[in-house]
């Protein structure tokens, strides 16, 4: 089956299910596993971003595009016409993250391509696992492949059931501050925490720094959407200079952590389970093994 993936998490799912032999097109952001970068790119960003831009500058540019109703991604329609995919994996969850499935369908109508479009729009950890099974069933993969992921999630949940939940904050963006949404608050709960501002299944929400101070998190996990660990560490510089942030119990105790958000939190794919295990160690380090290097670091004052 000829498959085109229009979001990095879907590409990871395809590889997880050993279906990569039929993967004929990916996005410019599909970088895991590394072999995905060798696939033809059918979707690129329309944003002019510099790697040195601040979080505030990126937020402003994205906001301006969305206000004007301009697309954030471009489809290579000629390449899609050449591929003639049978299955396209898209999403409607976040217009900032990938091409919305409605735009894909419109493009296919124009191209005369009758590919099936599956929109993967999870709001919870269970939805993510269900989506993996859905792709497996449609593309001929192993529908039981998610069982191992479910078992790992259940193991963490069972281990934290009797532990005192740690008041925690998942900080998804810093300028302006956004708290983690959709599946992230549930990840925190499974890992033995109590998300002080995020709500399970709800969208990421913009808050004020005073809200964060008032919520009094004892642990803060900085996970800016789409950032790998080195970039997250760089973005974390200056957090302690924000008075409301520095006043939190987490900051005063030095319980602030930077994580590889892109790999383990932002993308609703198989590695979200790794993210749960990372959170479990952050929140209960005496009960869980320390994650491998390159996934999480403590942010010093």
PEGI-V158624 format. One line per field, one symbol per residue. ss: DSSP state (~ for helix, > for strand, _ for the rest). phi: phi as a letter, one per 30 degrees, with the letter a starting at -180 (. if undefined). psi: psi as a letter, one per 30 degrees, with the letter a starting at -180 (. if undefined). A space follows every 50 residues. Layout:
ss = ???
phi = ???
psi = ???
This chain:
ss = __>>>__~~~~~~~~~___~~~>>>>>______~~~~~__>>>>>_____ ____~~~~~~~~~~~~~_____>>>_~~~~~~~___>>>>>________> ~~~~~~~~~~~____>>>>_____~~~~~~~~~~~~~~~_______~~~~ ~~~~~~~~~~_____>>>>>>>>>__>>>____~~~~~~~__>>>_____ ____>>__~~~~~~~___>>>>______~~~~~~~~__~~~_~~~~__~~ ~~~__>>>>_~~~~~~_____~~~~~~~~~~~~____________>>>__ _
phi = .dcbccaedddddedechcddcdcabcdcdbbdeddddddccbbdcdccc dcddddddedddddddddiddcbccddddddddhdcbbcbabdbdddadd dddddddddddiccddccccbdcbddddddddddddddciddddddeddd ddddddeddceccddcdbbccdacbddbcdbhddededdedjbbddbdbe icdebdbcdddddddhddbbccbeeicddeddeddddjedddeddddded ddciccbcbddddbbdcdbedededddddddedbddcbdddeeicabdcd d
psi = kkkkkgkeeeeeeeeeghgffgjfkalffjgklefffflkkfkllgkjkk fgkleeeeeeeeeeeeefgkkflkkieeeeeeeilfkkjalgejffelkk feeeeeeeeefhkhkkkkjjikfleeeeeeeeeeeeeeggajfgffeeee eeeeeeeeffeglkkkjlkjjflfjlkklkacfeeeeeeeggljjfelkk fllkkklleeeeeefhkfkkjjikkgkleeeeeeffkfeffjeeefflee eefghkkklieeefeekiaefeeeeeeeeeeeeiffflkklllgeklkjl .
